[in-house]
Amino acid sequence: MSKTTLAKADADFDWYVVDASKVRLGRMAVAIAETLMGKRKANYTPHLLSGDGVIVINAGKVQTSGKKDEGRIYTFYSGYVSGLKKVPLGVLREENPRKLVKLAVRRMLPKNRIARDMLRRLKVYEGPEHPHAAQNPKELVVKLPRWKPE
């Protein structure tokens, strides 16, 4: 009879860095969400915060395919009467690229309380510089499609 082992809450985790100018937004967000949840580790446990931290650089140069700059609309609601705001992806990328990356990752995380703690381990920067050199971040591998993108 085999035993199911569950991971204990441990404080040690690694840091990974992703260059957003090299990969598309969706593929990058999937890889980041998997890393934050801990699904890339052997001791993955859904109810524990067992994931790693992720640093995203060059968020202002993030790529998308097709005509998503005009076609993809992000909606935000303030809670007040007529508080609905609609922002196209292209405008959001120009105004606040950090918010664009965080939204893409947040929507791929589970919808529960532990997702807030996962998002605290995500650091997004518009340029190529980041202040987390002391954490010795490793390069995060993002799977690319077999076909060559344009």
Residue frames as a rotation matrix with the C-alpha (Angstrom) as fourth column:
MET 1
0.582 0.814 0.000 0.00
0.814 -0.582 0.000 0.00
0.000 0.000 -1.000 0.00
SER 2
-0.370 -0.746 0.554 1.44
0.733 -0.600 -0.319 3.36
0.570 0.288 0.769 -0.99
LYS 3
0.031 0.298 -0.954 1.38
0.839 -0.526 -0.137 6.43
-0.543 -0.797 -0.267 1.18
THR 4
0.497 0.159 0.853 0.49
0.631 -0.741 -0.230 9.89
0.595 0.653 -0.469 -0.04
THR 5
-0.269 -0.657 -0.704 3.02
0.933 -0.360 -0.021 12.44
-0.240 -0.662 0.710 1.11
LEU 6
0.759 0.497 0.420 2.11
0.560 -0.828 -0.032 16.08
0.332 0.260 -0.907 1.54
ALA 7
-0.230 -0.898 0.374 4.66
0.538 -0.438 -0.720 18.86
0.811 0.035 0.584 1.70
LYS 8
0.187 0.176 -0.967 5.16
0.937 -0.328 0.121 20.89
-0.295 -0.928 -0.226 4.84
ALA 9
0.956 0.141 0.256 5.19
0.208 -0.943 -0.259 24.68
0.205 0.301 -0.931 4.81
ASP 10
0.164 -0.962 -0.220 8.81
0.937 0.082 0.341 25.65
-0.310 -0.262 0.914 4.30
ALA 11
0.635 0.073 -0.769 10.31
0.133 -0.991 0.016 29.11
-0.761 -0.112 -0.639 4.14
ASP 12
-0.421 -0.881 -0.214 12.95
-0.106 -0.187 0.977 28.46
-0.901 0.434 -0.015 1.48
PHE 13
0.657 0.556 0.509 12.10
0.482 0.210 -0.851 29.20
-0.580 0.804 -0.130 -2.11
ASP 14
-0.429 -0.835 0.346 14.00
0.778 -0.146 0.612 30.20
-0.460 0.531 0.712 -5.23
TRP 15
0.246 0.424 -0.872 13.72
-0.170 -0.867 -0.469 33.27
-0.954 0.263 -0.141 -7.41
TYR 16
-0.139 -0.211 0.968 13.42
0.888 0.406 0.216 33.21
-0.439 0.889 0.131 -11.19
VAL 17
-0.299 -0.004 -0.954 13.77
-0.219 -0.973 0.073 36.02
-0.929 0.231 0.290 -13.74
VAL 18
0.117 0.422 0.899 11.86
0.863 0.404 -0.302 36.35
-0.491 0.811 -0.317 -17.04
ASP 19
-0.819 -0.332 -0.468 12.65
0.024 -0.835 0.550 38.74
-0.573 0.439 0.692 -19.87
ALA 20
0.084 0.993 0.088 9.23
0.249 0.065 -0.966 39.81
-0.965 0.104 -0.242 -21.19
SER 21
0.178 -0.034 -0.984 10.64
-0.782 -0.612 -0.120 41.12
-0.597 0.790 -0.135 -24.47
LYS 22
-0.762 -0.603 -0.236 11.56
-0.626 0.595 0.504 37.59
-0.164 0.532 -0.831 -25.62
VAL 23
-0.875 0.479 0.070 8.22
0.483 0.874 0.051 35.77
-0.037 0.078 -0.996 -25.20
ARG 24
-0.424 0.819 0.387 4.54
0.038 -0.411 0.911 36.37
0.905 0.400 0.143 -25.79
LEU 25
-0.439 0.285 0.852 2.30
-0.815 -0.525 -0.245 37.58
0.378 -0.802 0.463 -22.96
GLY 26
0.593 0.805 0.029 0.11
-0.749 0.538 0.387 34.47
0.296 -0.251 0.922 -22.66
ARG 27
0.539 -0.463 -0.704 2.91
0.233 0.885 -0.403 31.91
0.810 0.053 0.585 -22.68
MET 28
-0.564 -0.767 0.306 4.89
-0.044 -0.342 -0.939 33.97
0.825 -0.543 0.159 -20.20
ALA 29
-0.173 0.584 0.793 1.88
-0.931 -0.360 0.062 34.31
0.322 -0.727 0.606 -17.87
VAL 30
0.798 0.441 -0.411 1.29
-0.335 0.891 0.307 30.53
0.502 -0.107 0.858 -17.90
ALA 31
0.108 -0.852 -0.512 4.92
0.427 0.505 -0.750 29.82
0.898 -0.137 0.418 -16.98
ILE 32
-0.665 -0.331 0.669 4.86
-0.357 -0.647 -0.674 32.46
0.656 -0.687 0.312 -14.23
ALA 33
0.236 0.846 0.478 1.57
-0.913 0.025 0.407 31.18
0.333 -0.532 0.779 -12.77
GLU 34
0.730 -0.028 -0.683 2.88
0.055 0.998 0.018 27.59
0.681 -0.051 0.730 -12.71
THR 35
-0.308 -0.939 -0.155 6.04
0.368 0.032 -0.929 28.75
0.877 -0.344 0.336 -10.93
LEU 36
-0.533 0.166 0.830 4.16
-0.662 -0.692 -0.287 30.86
0.527 -0.702 0.479 -8.38
MET 37
0.558 0.819 0.133 1.79
-0.758 0.439 0.482 27.97
0.337 -0.370 0.866 -7.59
GLY 38
-0.152 -0.705 0.693 4.64
-0.832 0.470 0.296 25.49
-0.534 -0.531 -0.657 -7.30
LYS 39
0.803 0.563 0.196 3.38
-0.362 0.722 -0.590 23.16
-0.473 0.403 0.783 -10.02
ARG 40
0.601 -0.659 -0.451 6.89
-0.472 0.163 -0.866 22.88
0.645 0.734 -0.213 -11.44
LYS 41
-0.366 -0.706 0.606 8.15
-0.918 0.169 -0.358 21.32
0.150 -0.688 -0.710 -8.21
ALA 42
-0.593 0.082 -0.801 7.99
-0.050 0.989 0.139 17.67
0.804 0.123 -0.582 -7.19
ASN 43
-0.768 0.279 -0.576 6.44
0.639 0.287 -0.714 18.48
-0.034 -0.916 -0.399 -3.81
TYR 44
-0.755 0.551 0.357 3.45
-0.287 -0.766 0.575 20.47
0.590 0.332 0.736 -5.16
THR 45
-0.611 0.653 -0.446 0.63
0.781 0.406 -0.475 20.74
-0.129 -0.639 -0.758 -2.64
PRO 46
-0.228 0.554 0.801 -2.42
0.630 -0.543 0.555 22.79
0.742 0.631 -0.225 -3.66
HIS 47
0.742 0.668 -0.062 -3.32
0.467 -0.447 0.763 24.14
0.482 -0.595 -0.644 -0.22
LEU 48
0.444 -0.659 -0.608 0.20
0.625 -0.259 0.736 25.36
-0.642 -0.707 0.297 0.68
LEU 49
0.911 -0.260 -0.321 2.26
-0.389 -0.800 -0.456 28.26
-0.139 0.540 -0.830 -0.56
SER 50
0.465 -0.740 0.485 5.04
0.305 0.649 0.697 26.13
-0.831 -0.176 0.528 -2.03
GLY 51
0.801 -0.097 0.590 5.84
0.581 -0.109 -0.807 28.12
0.143 0.989 -0.031 -5.18
ASP 52
-0.242 -0.957 -0.158 8.84
0.939 -0.272 0.209 30.24
-0.243 -0.098 0.965 -6.06
GLY 53
0.290 0.253 -0.923 9.23
0.158 -0.964 -0.215 33.97
-0.944 -0.083 -0.319 -6.62
VAL 54
0.137 -0.168 0.976 9.34
0.985 0.124 -0.117 35.47
-0.102 0.978 0.182 -10.13
ILE 55
-0.111 -0.254 -0.961 10.91
0.097 -0.965 0.244 38.72
-0.989 -0.066 0.132 -11.36
VAL 56
0.438 0.302 0.847 9.72
0.868 0.103 -0.485 40.07
-0.234 0.948 -0.217 -14.72
ILE 57
-0.307 -0.574 -0.759 11.92
0.195 -0.819 0.540 42.58
-0.931 0.018 0.364 -16.55
ASN 58
-0.979 -0.092 -0.184 11.21
-0.132 -0.405 0.905 44.58
-0.158 0.910 0.384 -19.72
ALA 59
-0.378 0.914 0.148 7.45
0.627 0.371 -0.686 44.52
-0.681 -0.167 -0.713 -19.13
GLY 60
0.094 0.400 -0.912 7.06
-0.324 -0.854 -0.408 47.52
-0.941 0.334 0.050 -21.42
LYS 61
-0.441 -0.344 -0.829 8.23
-0.889 0.040 0.456 45.45
-0.123 0.938 -0.323 -24.40
VAL 62
-0.457 0.315 0.832 5.88
-0.090 0.914 -0.396 42.50
-0.885 -0.256 -0.390 -23.88
GLN 63
-0.901 0.048 -0.431 4.67
-0.431 0.013 0.902 40.90
0.049 0.999 0.009 -27.14
THR 64
-0.068 0.882 0.467 1.23
-0.211 0.445 -0.871 39.81
-0.975 -0.158 0.155 -28.28
SER 65
-0.850 -0.214 0.481 0.14
0.366 0.417 0.832 38.16
-0.378 0.883 -0.277 -31.50
GLY 66
-0.222 0.813 0.538 -2.42
0.961 0.087 0.264 39.26
0.167 0.575 -0.801 -34.06
LYS 67
-0.375 0.215 0.902 -4.55
0.134 -0.950 0.282 42.35
0.917 0.227 0.327 -33.61
LYS 68
0.074 0.408 -0.910 -4.95
0.919 0.327 0.221 42.07
0.387 -0.852 -0.351 -29.85
ASP 69
-0.858 -0.450 -0.248 -3.83
0.512 -0.788 -0.342 45.67
-0.041 -0.421 0.906 -29.26
GLU 70
-0.764 0.639 0.087 -7.19
-0.587 -0.745 0.318 46.96
0.268 0.192 0.944 -30.50
GLY 71
-0.132 0.783 -0.608 -9.36
-0.285 0.558 0.780 43.85
0.949 0.276 0.149 -30.11
ARG 72
-0.210 0.024 -0.977 -8.64
0.785 0.600 -0.154 42.77
0.583 -0.799 -0.145 -26.52
ILE 73
0.001 0.331 0.944 -10.55
-0.307 -0.898 0.315 45.00
0.952 -0.290 0.101 -24.10
TYR 74
-0.685 -0.212 -0.697 -9.91
0.594 0.391 -0.703 45.00
0.421 -0.896 -0.142 -20.34
THR 75
0.180 0.824 0.537 -12.86
0.042 -0.552 0.833 46.09
0.983 -0.128 -0.134 -18.20
PHE 76
-0.826 -0.387 -0.409 -12.63
0.453 -0.025 -0.891 47.56
0.335 -0.922 0.196 -14.72
TYR 77
0.210 0.943 0.257 -15.57
0.342 -0.317 0.885 48.43
0.916 -0.098 -0.389 -12.50
SER 78
-0.648 -0.537 0.540 -15.22
-0.205 -0.560 -0.803 50.85
0.734 -0.631 0.253 -9.60
GLY 79
-0.661 0.481 -0.576 -18.44
0.748 0.487 -0.451 49.89
0.063 -0.729 -0.682 -7.80
TYR 80
-0.572 0.466 -0.675 -20.08
-0.034 -0.836 -0.548 53.28
-0.820 -0.290 0.494 -8.35
VAL 81
0.524 0.814 0.249 -22.88
0.349 0.061 -0.935 54.11
-0.777 0.577 -0.252 -10.76
SER 82
0.989 -0.148 0.025 -21.48
-0.009 -0.222 -0.975 54.34
0.150 0.964 -0.221 -14.32
GLY 83
0.481 -0.854 0.198 -18.08
-0.672 -0.213 0.709 53.25
-0.564 -0.474 -0.676 -13.00
LEU 84
0.661 -0.213 0.719 -17.33
0.450 0.880 -0.153 50.86
-0.600 0.425 0.678 -15.86
LYS 85
0.309 -0.648 -0.697 -14.04
-0.731 -0.630 0.262 51.56
-0.609 0.428 -0.668 -17.66
LYS 86
0.848 -0.070 0.525 -12.95
0.354 0.812 -0.463 49.79
-0.394 0.579 0.714 -20.84
VAL 87
0.352 -0.832 -0.429 -9.29
-0.689 -0.541 0.483 49.93
-0.634 0.125 -0.763 -21.85
PRO 88
0.916 -0.090 -0.392 -7.78
-0.262 0.604 -0.752 48.29
0.305 0.792 0.529 -24.96
LEU 89
0.745 -0.662 -0.088 -4.64
0.612 0.625 0.484 46.20
-0.265 -0.414 0.871 -24.49
GLY 90
0.096 -0.743 0.663 -2.52
0.808 -0.331 -0.488 48.62
0.581 0.582 0.569 -26.54
VAL 91
0.346 0.105 0.932 -3.47
-0.248 -0.948 0.199 51.58
0.905 -0.300 -0.302 -24.35
LEU 92
0.984 0.030 0.174 -2.89
-0.176 0.260 0.949 49.59
-0.017 -0.965 0.261 -21.15
ARG 93
0.514 -0.854 0.080 0.55
0.858 0.512 -0.055 48.55
0.006 0.097 0.995 -22.42
GLU 94
-0.027 -0.507 0.861 1.48
0.446 -0.777 -0.444 52.18
0.894 0.373 0.247 -23.07
GLU 95
0.408 0.293 0.865 0.11
-0.478 -0.738 0.476 53.56
0.778 -0.608 -0.161 -19.79
ASN 96
0.197 -0.256 0.946 0.92
-0.950 0.187 0.248 50.78
-0.241 -0.948 -0.206 -17.32
PRO 97
0.095 -0.190 -0.977 2.71
-0.619 0.757 -0.207 47.66
0.779 0.625 -0.045 -18.64
ARG 98
-0.898 -0.400 0.181 3.30
-0.374 0.482 -0.792 46.39
0.230 -0.779 -0.583 -15.10
LYS 99
-0.301 0.881 0.366 -0.47
-0.693 0.062 -0.718 46.20
-0.655 -0.470 0.592 -14.55
LEU 100
0.360 0.405 -0.840 -0.89
-0.909 0.356 -0.218 44.32
0.211 0.842 0.496 -17.85
VAL 101
-0.405 -0.599 -0.691 1.53
-0.380 0.798 -0.468 41.56
0.832 0.073 -0.550 -16.81
LYS 102
-0.931 0.065 0.358 0.10
-0.336 0.226 -0.914 41.33
-0.141 -0.972 -0.189 -13.29
LEU 103
0.009 0.999 -0.038 -3.46
-0.889 -0.010 -0.458 41.04
-0.458 0.038 0.888 -14.65
ALA 104
0.234 0.037 -0.972 -2.47
-0.758 0.633 -0.158 38.26
0.609 0.773 0.176 -17.05
VAL 105
-0.714 -0.558 -0.423 -0.80
-0.154 0.715 -0.682 36.28
0.683 -0.422 -0.596 -14.27
ARG 106
-0.794 0.422 0.437 -3.47
-0.522 -0.107 -0.846 36.97
-0.310 -0.900 0.306 -11.63
ARG 107
0.182 0.943 -0.278 -6.24
-0.966 0.118 -0.230 35.66
-0.184 0.311 0.933 -13.87
MET 108
0.162 -0.185 -0.969 -4.35
-0.465 0.852 -0.240 32.36
0.870 0.490 0.052 -14.29
LEU 109
-0.882 -0.449 0.143 -3.94
-0.309 0.322 -0.895 31.79
0.356 -0.833 -0.422 -10.55
PRO 110
-0.471 0.753 -0.460 -6.57
0.773 0.604 0.197 30.01
0.426 -0.263 -0.866 -8.42
LYS 111
-0.173 0.529 0.830 -9.41
-0.199 -0.845 0.497 32.16
0.965 -0.079 0.252 -7.17
ASN 112
0.628 0.327 -0.706 -8.80
0.593 0.387 0.707 31.79
0.504 -0.862 0.049 -3.43
ARG 113
0.986 -0.163 -0.040 -6.99
-0.089 -0.709 0.700 33.41
-0.142 -0.686 -0.713 -0.51
ILE 114
0.368 -0.912 0.181 -3.60
0.446 0.344 0.826 31.85
-0.816 -0.224 0.534 -1.18
ALA 115
0.375 -0.192 0.907 -3.43
0.904 -0.138 -0.404 33.55
0.203 0.972 0.121 -4.61
ARG 116
0.954 -0.032 0.298 -2.83
-0.080 -0.985 0.150 36.90
0.289 -0.167 -0.943 -2.87
ASP 117
0.590 -0.781 0.203 0.29
-0.244 0.068 0.968 35.50
-0.770 -0.620 -0.150 -1.23
MET 118
0.226 -0.481 0.847 1.41
0.829 0.551 0.092 34.08
-0.511 0.681 0.524 -4.58
LEU 119
0.664 0.096 0.742 1.03
0.597 -0.665 -0.448 37.49
0.450 0.741 -0.499 -6.22
ARG 120
0.927 -0.375 -0.007 3.21
-0.279 -0.703 0.654 39.07
-0.250 -0.604 -0.757 -3.54
ARG 121
0.184 -0.889 0.420 6.06
0.210 0.453 0.866 36.94
-0.960 -0.071 0.270 -4.86
LEU 122
0.292 -0.048 0.955 5.67
0.957 0.017 -0.291 38.44
-0.003 0.999 0.051 -8.36
LYS 123
0.095 -0.354 -0.930 7.83
0.220 -0.904 0.367 41.52
-0.971 -0.239 -0.008 -9.02
VAL 124
0.436 0.158 0.886 7.35
0.894 0.034 -0.446 43.32
-0.100 0.987 -0.126 -12.35
TYR 125
-0.035 -0.533 -0.845 9.66
0.196 -0.833 0.518 46.04
-0.980 -0.147 0.134 -13.76
GLU 126
0.864 0.452 -0.221 9.31
-0.068 -0.329 -0.942 48.04
-0.499 0.829 -0.254 -16.97
GLY 127
0.520 -0.749 -0.410 13.02
-0.835 -0.344 -0.429 48.20
0.180 0.566 -0.805 -17.75
PRO 128
0.432 -0.423 -0.797 15.89
-0.070 0.865 -0.497 45.71
0.899 0.271 0.344 -17.77
GLU 129
-0.650 -0.713 0.263 17.08
-0.281 -0.097 -0.955 46.62
0.706 -0.694 -0.137 -14.24
HIS 130
0.585 0.789 -0.190 15.78
-0.022 0.250 0.968 45.10
0.811 -0.562 0.163 -11.00
PRO 131
0.077 -0.570 0.818 16.93
-0.867 -0.443 -0.226 45.44
0.491 -0.692 -0.529 -7.36
HIS 132
0.795 0.339 0.503 16.79
-0.562 0.723 0.402 41.69
-0.227 -0.602 0.765 -6.60
ALA 133
0.308 -0.764 -0.567 20.36
-0.558 0.338 -0.758 40.68
0.771 0.550 -0.322 -7.49
ALA 134
-0.454 -0.507 0.733 20.94
-0.888 0.187 -0.421 39.50
0.077 -0.842 -0.534 -3.91
GLN 135
0.366 0.681 0.634 18.38
-0.672 0.665 -0.326 36.70
-0.644 -0.307 0.701 -4.40
ASN 136
-0.696 -0.717 0.029 20.50
-0.447 0.464 0.765 35.18
-0.562 0.520 -0.644 -7.23
PRO 137
0.358 0.933 0.036 17.57
-0.542 0.239 -0.805 34.66
-0.760 0.269 0.592 -9.61
LYS 138
-0.594 -0.440 0.673 17.74
0.246 0.697 0.673 31.88
-0.766 0.566 -0.306 -12.19
GLU 139
-0.775 0.313 -0.548 16.43
-0.631 -0.410 0.658 32.11
-0.019 0.856 0.516 -15.75
LEU 140
-0.116 0.823 0.556 12.83
-0.298 0.505 -0.810 30.83
-0.948 -0.259 0.187 -16.03
VAL 141
-0.967 -0.215 0.136 12.34
0.035 0.417 0.908 28.52
-0.252 0.883 -0.396 -19.02
VAL 142
-0.033 0.961 -0.275 9.24
-0.560 -0.246 -0.791 29.37
-0.828 0.128 0.546 -21.04
LYS 143
-0.320 -0.032 0.947 8.14
0.537 0.817 0.209 26.72
-0.780 0.575 -0.244 -23.52
LEU 144
-0.449 0.118 -0.886 7.98
-0.646 -0.728 0.230 28.12
-0.618 0.675 0.403 -27.04
PRO 145
0.647 0.753 0.119 5.79
-0.436 0.494 -0.752 26.73
-0.625 0.435 0.648 -29.81
ARG 146
0.086 -0.602 0.793 7.26
0.518 0.707 0.481 24.21
-0.851 0.370 0.373 -32.26
TRP 147
0.445 0.116 0.888 6.37
0.871 -0.286 -0.399 26.47
0.208 0.951 -0.229 -35.16
LYS 148
-0.642 -0.753 -0.143 8.36
0.766 -0.637 -0.086 29.64
-0.026 -0.164 0.986 -35.64
PRO 149
0.361 0.769 -0.528 6.47
0.683 -0.603 -0.411 32.79
-0.635 -0.212 -0.743 -34.65
GLU 150
0.697 -0.031 0.716 6.56
0.600 -0.521 -0.607 35.75
0.392 0.853 -0.345 -37.00
